[in-house]
Every structure is written in C-alpha cells, then in structure tokens.
Amino acid sequence: MAKNQAKSNSAQTMSTPIVSAEPWFDLDFFSTLGKTKLIAWSAIVFFVGFLLFANTINHDYALDDTGAIAQNLNVQEGIKGIPKILKMDLWEFSDVKLGYYRPLSLITFAIEIEFFGNAPHVSHFNNVLIFALSGVFLFLVLQQIFGKFHQWLPLIATLLFIAHPIHTEVVANIKSRDELLSFLNLFVALFFVLRHIKTKIWWYLPFVFAFSFLGMLSKETALTGLVLIPVFYYVFDSQTIVKSALKSVPVFLAIFLFFIQKKMALGTLEATIPIDIINYPYIPPHVNDSAKYSMAFYLFGFGLNLLVLPLTLRYDYSYNQIPAVDFSNPLALVGLLVFFIGAYFTIKLVWNKKMLGIPLAIFYLNFGPSLAFTILRGGIFAERFLFTSTLGFVLLLVIGFIELAKKINWGSAKSATNQAIPLFVVCGIIFSLYSFKTINRNKVWKDNYTLFSTDIKTGQNSAQNQRHYAEQTLVRAMEEKDSVKQLAFAKESLKAFAISLKMHPKFAESYLKTAVVYQLYMKDADKAIQNYKKCIGCEPSRNLRAEAYYNLGTVYQNEKADMMYASYCYNQALQFNPEFQAAIVARDALKKVGINNLLEPLNQKVDTLNGEKDANYYFSIAYDFASKGDYNKAIDNFNEVLKMNPTSLDALLNVGNCYGMLGDYQKSINFNNKVIQYHPNDKRPWKNNAINYEKLGNKAKMQEYLDRANAMN
C-alpha cells in the first residue's frame, strides 16, 4: 500500500502542469529527494563541474590575466596589498580607469600570490573549484524551487548549465573570477532567501545581506541578478510588491553600502567612456547615434544564437568582428521583437506568479547589463555576458522537454521513470555534445599563442585579434634561436600588424610593435622611427607612450647616433612614466656626458619619409615654432594635426597654451575645454584654465577650475 502511494505521488509530480491554480513549488529540499539522494546528487554536480574544466588547471596566464595579476602591483604585494586593492579601479595598473570597482577577485589573487607566488595553475585550480561549488548552490536553489514540479529538473538543468560551452571564457580565463564570484555569491544569497521564506527564521537575513554585498564587490553587474531576491519574495512568499520590497531591505542595504564604499574608494560613481573604437565601436563618433540601439538588439539576437548553437566561440568580438548594423538587418529586428515580446511575458508571468516567469526573469535580468553596455557605452559583445543568462535558457529548454515527454507514450507503463526516459535521452545527448565542445574549447585557452592563433581563423575581421596574434608571433620570434625561423616569425608578425592597421589606422599598440619588428629584425631604422612616432601620435596610454619614447630613443642613439634626440626621447618617456627604470638609466648615461635635452629637435628627413605629411610631421613643426616663440605659426601647424585627429590631447593642449602665450585667454579656455570634453581624466586643462580665468580677473572661475585640478590624481 505504501509503495503504491509513493508511486502515485511520484507520477503526480510528472503531470503537474506549467500553468495551474495549484502551487507548483513547496521550497522543500526533500519534496522528491531524501537526504542521501540530495547529498549524492550535489556531489555529482560538484564532480562533473570540476572534471569538465579540470583540463584548464595546467594552463598559463592568458588574455587579461597578466594585467589583472602579474602586472598589478597591489596584487603582487600579496596580503599587504589588500588595503590598496580596496581603493583601486580594476584596471588602474593598465593605465585605464573605467570606474570598475571589483576588489573581491583581486583580493583572492593577492592571497594566492602571498602563499604561492605567480602560479597560474593554482589560480586555475581555484577558478574550477569555485565553478564546481557554484554548481552545487545552483542545484540546491533549483531543487527548492522546481523539485515539486519534476524530480529530475533541478539536476538535469544544473548539469546542462555547467556543461554549456559558453562558460569556457569565464572559467578558463583567471581574470573572469569576478564573474564566478558574482554568480556564487548571488546563488548563496538566493539559497538563504528561500530558506528564510520556507522557515521564517530571521537569522538567515544577515547571510542574505552578506552574500549580496560580496556579490556586488565581485562585479557591479550582480545588481541586476540581485533583483531576483524581491522577485523570489513576491512569487514564493505570497507577498505584494511593496511587502516583497520591504523584505528585501537587506539586499538594498548591501547595494547602498557597496556604492558608498565605491564612492569613497574611487572618488566618484561616474564612469568614463573611452573614445576607443576597439572596445567601444557602436557609439558616436564611430557610428551614428542610432546604431547603439540597433546593435544592442543585434547582439541580443547574436547571443541567443550562441546559446542555442555554441559552435563558433571566440575570446574576442571587438572592432570590426561584428560590424555595426541598423534595424534593416533581420537579426537586429528579430532581436528587438524577441526581446520585447519576451520581456512582456516575463513581467506578466512573474506578476501572476507562474513558473515560467522564474527562468525568464533569470534570463532577462542577467542579460540586461550587456544591453546597457552597448546602449550606454557602445561596448562590444563578450561570451562572459551570457554566463548567468544561460541558466534561464537551459531551464526553459528542460521544462519544454519535460512537457514534451509527458505527451510521449513510452511503453505500456505510466511510471515517472518511464515517462522520464525521453527526457534522459534528449538531455543526455545535449549534455554529451556540450561536454565534448567544452573540453575541447578549454584547450584553446592554454596560453596566449594558442588562444590567439586558434581564434584568428575565425577572427580575420578583428583588428584586436590580428594585433594579438601578431604580438604573440613576435614573441615566438624573440624566443626562436634559429635565425631563419626567427625572420619568418617576424615577417608573419608584420603581416598581421599591417592587417590590424588597415582596419584601424590609429591602433597605437600595432604601431609600437611594428616598430619593434623593424628595429630588431628588419634592421630598418627609418621605418622603426616612423612607426614609433605614429604610435605616439595616436595618443595611447601613458605607459605605452613611455615605452614608445624609450624605444625611439634607443633607435636614435644606437642606429642614428643622434644623442640630442635620444636624450629628448628618454626625458619624454619619464614624463609619462617617472619610474621607467630603463629610461632613467639611459637618460642618466647621457647626462653624464653633458647631454640632457628637453625640447624635441626638428627632424624633417624622418618626418617626411615617403613624402607622408602626417599628424606627426605637423606636430613636430608646430612644436619647433612654439619653442622659438612663433606661436601663430605653431597654432597653424597644430590645427593641421587637429584636422587629422580632432581629439588629439597634445595638439589641443598646445593650441590652448599658444593662445595663452598670445594673451587670447578666451580662445585658450575654449581649447582647454575641448581637452576636458575628450580627456576628462587629465588635470592639465583644468590648471591651464585656472590661470586663464585669473588673467581675466574671474576669481570664482579660477578657484573652481583649480579645485577640480587639485582633486584629481
């Protein structure tokens, strides 16, 4: 009798409809599982998640790992660097400040450095461990929500999620630990929310607060995921919207405290949008203003396609891998329609507390930041943006298969197990295909050369991929002992750099390394000089300018025997990076023989190489006129630079300075304001305008600009 009753209850869970007046959840771990089975299934999830990515453990640093770990001076200090990490922008040591405050992952890197040094295998191991642990908490959350609807849904959906190949970037790229920690903390917080709803025990709430706060410290985009908490209170606790919001106060408090901490650490909550066509190609001045909207929905459709068919995966989707389109493009239009139709049904189903509202809410809330990244910043697509949204997709997939399985008459028996056989077969095939793809894709992330040389096969249109591949080929040339093979690698490198520069003629990094190839392997000093100057003319980061000036100095000193120009270059390198040890040594060596030149000598022979009167040519002439006090002719030539590059920091600053020297303070103010518009993190135009307003007798404006300059680092 008891056995028959158990079978009856089990079969009933198979036939629970998606839309029903009866509750489809009971938030009980053991609605269909005993304690032993719950532990066993959790262990299966952990070990499957770990084993799927275990082949990444022996990998080297790749892509952004170097910038986040090896070149991050605060991380390299180990535990001593943690107080500094709590006050820094994520990419501070890459000379880029994007307003990203994600200290938690950096702190974990610092702890690894403290005990293991620069050991990428340790960091990879921990990434895999965090991912496997995240899978367990995901399973426990899904078991509480969907266990009553179908006993196999939580396990199958979790396994499909952890096997999905789209996750290779997040797990195999150490830097993406911010994504992993964000996901883990979100689902631990959701776990405690569900326990609080089920048991009404108040002491679960401090855990909700703590893990919500840790989620925000992991990555700011956790904010949209945390919106699931009031959704859970609304759906699972039979609360009104207002009461759900009130019960979510610990979450809102965690978010509020995070932004206070960020403001205190970075000094601002405002984000700086770089004028960088490589990573931000879908915004003016690169495209018209409407393109950012059409591209947001095009990339939404593109992401959906990758979730369904993750066949061609890449580490890079930057300019111009996915060219800008308008709404005449079918995928952009389909993406727009699917987004708004799906968003409508998400709101409707959540409002009515229906089961399908949960996977849809998970999908849309976590896809939101990628849409905002394109619309607000013109940013590119990345596979990591789909990490959490993948869960919503696989839940909808499994629920659809469950409903289909109910309609299949599989044998004569009607038991839950027999009804589940079609589900096991279909999902088993998908899981196997996902796993095969994931394990093979993991191998590509072994190191930079493997990653870049593999993805260049599908990344011919990516200027960044071409540059990355060229740089790693140059590294191979430097490591090669055979002179013939060395030259072959160098030529291959030049070819890829040339392609990247054809796509993006202001790609400073490509000019720099092209110059290195000409200097070291082609033995062509003039072309090396030309490319170093073009790199500088593109106004890259301060560190890159310092490197270009230093290398330029070595060419003038060693190949051209022009010590005056070499001295100027070393001094310029130290202007941009005062701690550049090689430049300090080179400058001091020339100072010992009485050479310490601070002004650029005019060298028209090199500037007019091949008859090319580029921005660098006019800048040199303008600088020479300014150094001689002929400010009007200097302005004329600086304006020629601005015709070619309207946002040129150095040209705008110098025109402003020239007008100031001529006593035309209003024009000087106008040009300094242009610098502020295009380069808001540079303090020099603020200081210059403080002087201009002082000359004009406007003390209030002078103080305003001076205070702003003094407040900047």
Buried (B, 14 or more C-beta within 10 A) or exposed (E): EEEEEEBEEBBEBBEBEBEEEEBBBBBEBEBBBEEEEBEEBBEBBBEBBBEBBBBBBEBBBBBBBBBBBBEBEBBBBBEEBBEBBBBBBBBBBBBBBBBBBBBBBBBBBBBBBBEBEBEBEBBBBBBBBBBBBBBBBBBBBBBBBBBBBBBBBBBBBBBBBBBBBBBBBBBBBBBBBBBBBBBBBBBBBBBBBBBBBBEEEEEBBEBBBBBBBBBBBBBBBBBBBBBBBBBBBBBBBEBEEEBBBEBBBBBBBBBEBBBEBBEEBBEEEEEBBBBBBBBBBBBEEBBEEEBBBBBBBBBBBBBBBBBEEBEEBBBBBBBBBBEBBBBEBEBBBBBBEBBEEBEEBBBEBBEEBBBBBBBBBBBBBBBBBBBBBBBBBBBBBBBBBBBBBBBBBBBBBBBEBBEEBBEEEBEEEEBBBBBBBBBBEBBEEBBEEBBEBBBEBBBBBBBBBBBBBBBBEBBEBBBBBBBBBBBBBBBBBEEBEEEEEBBBBBBBBBEBBBBBBEBBEBBBBBBBBBBBBBBBBBEBBBBBBBBBBBBBBBBBBEBBBBBBBBBBBBBBBEBBEBBBBBBBBBBBBBBBBEEBEBBBEBBEBBEEEEBBBEEBBBBEEBBEBEEEEBBBBBBBBBBBBBBEEBBEBBBBBBEBBBEBBEBBBBBBBBBBBBBBBBEBBEBBBBBBBBBBEBBEEBBBBBBBBBBBBBBBEBEEBBEBBBEBBEEEE
